[in-house]
Amino acid sequence: MRTKTLVISVVAAAALGGLGWTLTDRFYLREHDKIRQQSADLERVTEAFEAASKGLRDAKVALNDFAGTMLGSEQMVVEHRLRTLLSEMAEREGLSEIVVSNTRPRTEDSPAQGRGSGVNRTLRQMLGHQQDFEVMRARVQGTGTLDQVLATLAAAQGQPWIHRIEGFTIVPKGHEHPVYELKVDLATIYAPDLVDPAQADPLLESPSPAASARLASVIERAPFTLATPPVDTPPQPPVRIVNTPPPPPAPPYDKWRITGVLETLESGGSQVQVLLARTDTGELRTMRPGDALLGAKLESAGGESAHFTLDGRRVVVRAGQTLAQAATEESVNSESPPHPHG
């Protein structure tokens, strides 16, 4: 009897335990998971909302900053300021013959309206009825030196109210004093709904250091200066190298020295002789008028001097001198009477 009671108690406890788990799972655990999932979804929605809010705030700040670069909220004011600022900019950079013109504002279509934008058709149709902003185009032109023209172009690039430079041309003019004509086409955005009517008037800005550096590099290259054409030189004939034999060595006049002049009496009259000796070998030589040595022809002699004809010249050599020390006396072709023999 006691055993039956114990078994019934265990079965009853198990049944109660199973019933409790079922109730817990249904009324607590499942609801807990559901609430936790809802909480996670809410957190994701909150994060997405905060990100969208931050993006919207950033976009509003960017739009406000961009609106600060616009020229005004009224079309007439924008046109007047645009023309005035462009004229002042060109005058400040030294241009002359300045002309400024502009067009009326024109609505620009949203890029999302194009079929290739990826935006669905319904949204493109909605954007087609929405006008975001208008564009006013202008042109400023003038003449000046290359430095002034490029400085004006750099100044235009540095103005925040010029939202786009659509093109420019530089044309050289003149010859002796070259000047250049500059034309700059530009655009400014006109969005009256974004502009605060009380904002300050825009001012001219100076070119940035980077633009000034680019300007200096362009001026150094002198892009409008034509290069000097090369001079056509006739072809030079090939150089011929001729092996010229070295000149023969000069006669050794410095080796023959006059050692004396002798005069002797013979039956036919007096005779003269010139005695010479070679200093390096000791060789002796006796010469009479008409004899020649190394091209030096003895003409006459007397006392201590001997007269020779050497290389077409009449020279005199004294006793104790070499033939190399001969001194010019007179030309062989001179009509002066010849020297006597003694």
Backbone torsions as a table, in degrees:
resi	resn	phi	psi	omega
1	MET	NA	-40.2	178.3
2	ARG	-65.8	-37.1	179.4
3	THR	-66.3	-43.5	178.2
4	LYS	-59.9	-41.8	-179.7
5	THR	-62.5	-39.1	-179.5
6	LEU	-66.9	-41.4	179.4
7	VAL	-65.5	-43.3	179.0
8	ILE	-62.0	-38.6	-179.7
9	SER	-65.1	-41.7	180.0
10	VAL	-65.4	-43.1	179.9
11	VAL	-64.5	-40.4	179.4
12	ALA	-65.2	-40.2	179.4
13	ALA	-65.1	-40.6	179.1
14	ALA	-64.9	-41.1	179.9
15	ALA	-64.2	-42.8	178.3
16	LEU	-64.5	-38.2	179.1
17	GLY	-64.3	-43.4	178.8
18	GLY	-63.8	-40.1	178.1
19	LEU	-64.0	-38.0	179.3
20	GLY	-65.8	-41.9	179.2
21	TRP	-63.8	-39.7	179.3
22	THR	-63.3	-45.0	178.7
23	LEU	-64.1	-39.9	-179.9
24	THR	-64.9	-44.0	-178.7
25	ASP	-65.2	-40.9	-175.0
26	ARG	-76.4	-45.3	-172.2
27	PHE	-97.5	-6.8	-179.1
28	TYR	-126.3	-61.5	-172.2
29	LEU	-65.5	-44.8	-179.4
30	ARG	-64.7	-41.8	178.2
31	GLU	-64.7	-35.2	178.7
32	HIS	-64.3	-46.2	178.7
33	ASP	-62.5	-38.3	-179.7
34	LYS	-65.9	-41.8	179.4
35	ILE	-67.1	-40.3	179.6
36	ARG	-64.7	-39.0	177.6
37	GLN	-65.1	-42.1	177.9
38	GLN	-63.4	-37.6	178.5
39	SER	-65.0	-42.1	178.3
40	ALA	-64.0	-42.0	177.7
41	ASP	-62.1	-39.9	179.7
42	LEU	-65.3	-38.2	177.5
43	GLU	-63.4	-42.1	178.7
44	ARG	-64.1	-41.6	178.2
45	VAL	-63.3	-40.4	179.7
46	THR	-63.5	-44.1	179.0
47	GLU	-63.4	-42.8	178.3
48	ALA	-62.7	-39.3	178.9
49	PHE	-65.8	-42.3	178.4
50	GLU	-63.7	-41.3	178.5
51	ALA	-63.5	-42.3	178.4
52	ALA	-65.5	-38.6	179.0
53	SER	-65.2	-41.8	178.6
54	LYS	-64.4	-43.2	177.2
55	GLY	-61.3	-38.6	178.4
56	LEU	-66.6	-40.6	178.9
57	ARG	-64.9	-43.6	178.7
58	ASP	-62.1	-40.3	179.3
59	ALA	-64.9	-39.4	178.8
60	LYS	-66.1	-40.4	177.1
61	VAL	-62.8	-43.6	179.5
62	ALA	-63.4	-40.6	178.7
63	LEU	-65.5	-39.6	178.0
64	ASN	-64.5	-41.4	177.8
65	ASP	-64.6	-40.9	-179.5
66	PHE	-67.5	-38.1	178.5
67	ALA	-62.7	-28.6	178.5
68	GLY	-67.1	-16.0	178.5
69	THR	-92.7	-3.6	-178.9
70	MET	-82.8	161.0	-171.4
71	LEU	-90.1	-5.9	177.9
72	GLY	153.9	177.0	-178.4
73	SER	-104.9	-3.9	178.9
74	GLU	-119.7	140.3	-174.1
75	GLN	-61.5	-44.1	-178.5
76	MET	-63.4	-38.5	178.5
77	VAL	-66.2	-42.4	179.9
78	VAL	-62.2	-45.7	179.8
79	GLU	-61.6	-44.4	-178.7
80	HIS	-63.7	-46.0	-179.2
81	ARG	-66.0	-40.2	-179.0
82	LEU	-61.7	-48.2	-178.3
83	ARG	-66.5	-39.3	-179.3
84	THR	-66.2	-46.0	-178.4
85	LEU	-65.7	-40.0	178.7
86	LEU	-64.5	-40.1	178.0
87	SER	-64.9	-45.1	179.4
88	GLU	-63.6	-38.0	179.7
89	MET	-63.5	-45.8	179.9
90	ALA	-65.8	-40.2	178.3
91	GLU	-65.9	-40.2	-179.4
92	ARG	-61.7	-34.1	-179.5
93	GLU	-87.2	1.8	172.4
94	GLY	93.3	11.7	179.6
95	LEU	-74.8	155.0	173.2
96	SER	-124.2	173.4	-177.6
97	GLU	52.4	48.2	-174.3
98	ILE	-80.1	132.7	176.3
99	VAL	-132.9	130.6	179.0
100	VAL	-124.4	131.8	177.4
101	SER	-137.9	158.6	179.7
102	ASN	-150.0	163.0	176.5
103	THR	-106.0	169.9	175.1
104	ARG	-75.9	154.9	179.0
105	PRO	-60.5	141.3	179.0
106	ARG	-128.5	135.2	-177.8
107	THR	-68.5	136.4	177.3
108	GLU	-103.2	132.7	178.2
109	ASP	-74.6	150.7	177.6
110	SER	-72.2	137.0	177.2
111	PRO	-60.2	-22.1	-179.1
112	ALA	-71.8	-10.8	-179.5
113	GLN	-77.6	-17.8	-179.7
114	GLY	-71.0	149.3	-178.5
115	ARG	-65.9	-27.3	-179.9
116	GLY	-85.5	7.1	-177.7
117	SER	-77.7	-17.3	-177.4
118	GLY	87.7	-3.0	179.1
119	VAL	-84.0	139.1	-177.1
120	ASN	-66.6	162.6	-171.2
121	ARG	-61.7	-42.4	-177.4
122	THR	-61.2	-45.0	-179.4
123	LEU	-68.1	-35.9	177.1
124	ARG	-62.2	-38.6	178.1
125	GLN	-66.5	-37.0	177.3
126	MET	-66.3	-40.4	179.7
127	LEU	-69.1	-25.1	179.0
128	GLY	-65.6	-23.3	178.9
129	HIS	-94.3	5.1	-176.9
130	GLN	-112.1	129.6	178.7
131	GLN	-105.7	113.8	-176.5
132	ASP	-82.8	-51.5	-178.1
133	PHE	-159.1	170.6	177.2
134	GLU	-121.0	160.0	-178.7
135	VAL	-122.7	131.7	174.9
136	MET	-110.9	123.5	-178.6
137	ARG	-102.1	150.5	-177.7
138	ALA	-148.7	164.8	175.1
139	ARG	-136.1	134.9	172.6
140	VAL	-121.0	134.6	-179.6
141	GLN	-140.8	156.2	180.0
142	GLY	-177.5	176.2	-179.8
143	THR	-123.0	153.8	179.4
144	GLY	178.3	-174.2	176.0
145	THR	-71.5	170.0	179.9
146	LEU	-62.4	-39.4	177.7
147	ASP	-60.4	-44.5	-177.8
148	GLN	-68.2	-39.6	-179.6
149	VAL	-64.6	-46.8	-178.8
150	LEU	-69.6	-33.0	176.7
151	ALA	-65.6	-37.2	176.9
152	THR	-65.4	-40.9	178.7
153	LEU	-64.5	-42.1	178.1
154	ALA	-65.1	-37.4	178.2
155	ALA	-65.0	-39.5	178.6
156	ALA	-63.3	-38.1	178.7
157	GLN	-67.6	-22.5	-176.9
158	GLY	-93.7	1.1	-179.0
159	GLN	-87.6	122.1	-178.5
160	PRO	-66.0	-25.8	-179.1
161	TRP	-82.8	-6.9	169.1
162	ILE	-93.5	103.3	-171.9
163	HIS	-82.8	-18.4	176.3
164	ARG	-160.4	134.2	170.0
165	ILE	-96.5	114.5	-173.1
166	GLU	-88.4	-11.8	177.7
167	GLY	164.6	161.7	176.8
168	PHE	-154.7	157.2	175.5
169	THR	-134.9	144.7	175.3
170	ILE	-128.3	118.5	-176.3
171	VAL	-120.9	122.1	177.3
172	PRO	-71.9	143.4	178.6
173	LYS	-137.1	149.0	178.6
174	GLY	86.1	168.5	-177.5
175	HIS	-126.3	-63.1	-176.7
176	GLU	-67.4	-43.9	178.1
177	HIS	-121.2	85.1	-172.3
178	PRO	-65.6	134.3	171.6
179	VAL	-124.8	167.8	-175.3
180	TYR	-131.5	142.7	177.2
181	GLU	-102.2	126.9	-179.1
182	LEU	-111.7	134.9	171.6
183	LYS	-129.4	125.3	-179.4
184	VAL	-122.1	121.7	175.1
185	ASP	-99.8	128.8	-173.9
186	LEU	-142.4	171.8	-178.7
187	ALA	-142.9	145.5	174.2
188	THR	-129.8	145.3	-176.2
189	ILE	-88.0	139.7	179.9
190	TYR	-124.1	108.7	179.4
191	ALA	-134.1	86.6	-173.0
192	PRO	-61.3	-27.4	-178.1
193	ASP	-69.7	-22.4	-178.0
194	LEU	-92.7	-20.6	-171.2
195	VAL	-86.6	134.7	174.3
196	ASP	-81.1	119.8	-178.4
197	PRO	-59.1	-21.9	-176.8
198	ALA	-91.8	3.9	-176.9
199	GLN	-70.6	154.2	-175.3
200	ALA	-67.0	155.6	178.5
201	ASP	-67.6	142.1	178.4
202	PRO	-69.1	153.7	-178.6
203	LEU	-122.7	163.8	175.2
204	LEU	-76.2	133.8	178.1
205	GLU	-103.2	151.0	175.6
206	SER	-81.7	151.8	178.6
207	PRO	-60.6	148.5	178.7
208	SER	-70.4	157.4	176.8
209	PRO	-57.3	-36.1	179.6
210	ALA	-65.1	-42.0	178.5
211	ALA	-65.6	-37.9	177.5
212	SER	-64.6	-37.7	178.4
213	ALA	-66.1	-42.1	176.9
214	ARG	-63.2	-38.9	178.5
215	LEU	-60.7	-45.5	-179.8
216	ALA	-62.6	-38.6	-179.4
217	SER	-67.3	-35.6	178.5
218	VAL	-68.4	-41.9	-179.8
219	ILE	-63.0	-39.3	-179.5
220	GLU	-63.5	-33.2	-178.7
221	ARG	-76.5	-13.5	179.8
222	ALA	45.0	67.3	-171.2
223	PRO	-66.9	-20.3	-177.1
224	PHE	-99.8	7.2	178.3
225	THR	-93.1	122.5	-179.5
226	LEU	-74.7	140.4	177.7
227	ALA	-70.3	146.5	178.3
228	THR	-67.0	124.0	-178.4
229	PRO	-65.5	145.4	179.9
230	PRO	-67.4	144.6	179.0
231	VAL	-84.3	126.8	178.9
232	ASP	-75.8	115.8	178.5
233	THR	-107.6	135.1	179.8
234	PRO	-62.8	147.6	179.3
235	PRO	-63.8	137.1	-179.8
236	GLN	-82.1	137.4	177.0
237	PRO	-64.9	150.9	179.2
238	PRO	-62.1	143.6	-179.1
239	VAL	-78.3	124.6	177.3
240	ARG	-97.7	127.2	179.5
241	ILE	-96.6	115.2	179.9
242	VAL	-106.5	123.8	178.0
243	ASN	-81.3	94.9	179.0
244	THR	-82.5	126.0	178.9
245	PRO	-64.8	145.2	-180.0
246	PRO	-62.7	148.0	179.4
247	PRO	-63.2	151.1	178.5
248	PRO	-63.4	149.0	179.8
249	PRO	-63.1	147.7	179.6
250	ALA	-65.3	144.4	178.0
251	PRO	-56.9	144.5	-178.0
252	PRO	-78.6	65.6	178.7
253	TYR	-61.7	-28.1	-177.1
254	ASP	-74.8	-6.5	-179.4
255	LYS	-91.6	-15.3	-177.4
256	TRP	-107.0	121.5	-177.3
257	ARG	-116.6	139.2	175.0
258	ILE	-79.9	121.4	-178.6
259	THR	-100.1	-13.5	177.5
260	GLY	176.7	162.8	177.0
261	VAL	-126.3	121.3	-177.0
262	LEU	-112.8	139.1	174.4
263	GLU	-121.6	128.4	-179.3
264	THR	-125.4	148.7	178.4
265	LEU	-97.9	126.3	177.8
266	GLU	-125.0	174.2	-177.5
267	SER	-60.2	-33.0	179.7
268	GLY	-86.2	-1.2	-177.5
269	GLY	128.3	-171.1	-178.5
270	SER	-82.7	144.8	176.7
271	GLN	-120.9	147.5	-179.6
272	VAL	-119.3	144.2	177.7
273	GLN	-135.5	145.0	177.4
274	VAL	-115.8	125.9	-178.8
275	LEU	-98.3	130.5	179.1
276	LEU	-128.8	151.4	177.7
277	ALA	-136.5	141.4	178.2
278	ARG	-87.1	126.7	-171.0
279	THR	-73.5	-25.6	-175.4
280	ASP	-93.1	-26.1	-177.4
281	THR	-116.0	-14.8	-177.5
282	GLY	81.6	5.3	179.7
283	GLU	-63.6	141.1	-178.6
284	LEU	-109.6	151.5	-180.0
285	ARG	-149.3	136.4	176.2
286	THR	-114.7	130.9	-177.2
287	MET	-124.0	140.3	172.7
288	ARG	-113.5	161.6	178.2
289	PRO	-52.7	130.7	-177.0
290	GLY	102.6	-20.9	177.1
291	ASP	-75.2	156.6	-179.6
292	ALA	-131.1	148.2	178.1
293	LEU	-141.2	117.8	179.2
294	LEU	54.7	35.3	179.2
295	GLY	86.4	-4.0	178.0
296	ALA	-95.6	116.7	-176.7
297	LYS	-101.1	126.5	-179.6
298	LEU	-76.1	124.5	179.0
299	GLU	-98.0	-48.0	-178.4
300	SER	-161.9	170.6	178.8
301	ALA	-157.3	158.2	178.2
302	GLY	179.3	143.0	-177.7
303	GLY	66.1	-118.8	178.9
304	GLU	-115.7	18.3	-176.3
305	SER	-125.3	148.5	175.0
306	ALA	-127.4	136.5	-176.3
307	HIS	-108.6	124.9	-177.7
308	PHE	-120.8	158.7	166.1
309	THR	-103.9	119.1	-173.4
310	LEU	-137.0	117.6	179.3
311	ASP	54.0	42.3	176.8
312	GLY	77.2	7.7	179.9
313	ARG	-118.4	151.1	174.4
314	ARG	-96.5	117.8	-175.1
315	VAL	-122.7	163.0	178.8
316	VAL	-128.0	136.3	178.6
317	VAL	-127.0	129.5	-178.7
318	ARG	-95.0	161.3	179.3
319	ALA	-59.8	135.2	-177.9
320	GLY	94.5	-10.1	179.3
321	GLN	-101.1	156.3	173.7
322	THR	-89.4	166.1	178.0
323	LEU	-62.3	-27.2	178.1
324	ALA	-67.4	-18.0	-179.6
325	GLN	-95.7	15.3	179.9
326	ALA	-62.3	140.4	178.4
327	ALA	-109.8	137.3	-179.0
328	THR	-64.8	132.9	178.6
329	GLU	-107.5	-56.1	178.3
330	GLU	-165.5	165.2	-179.8
331	SER	-69.9	148.3	177.6
332	VAL	-63.6	-31.8	-177.4
333	ASN	-84.0	4.9	-179.8
334	SER	-65.8	146.3	179.9
335	GLU	-88.2	4.9	178.0
336	SER	-66.5	147.0	-178.4
337	PRO	-63.2	145.0	-179.9
338	PRO	-67.0	156.2	179.4
339	HIS	-67.6	142.4	176.7
340	PRO	-69.4	160.3	-179.1
341	HIS	-76.0	-14.5	178.9
342	GLY	162.4	NA	NA
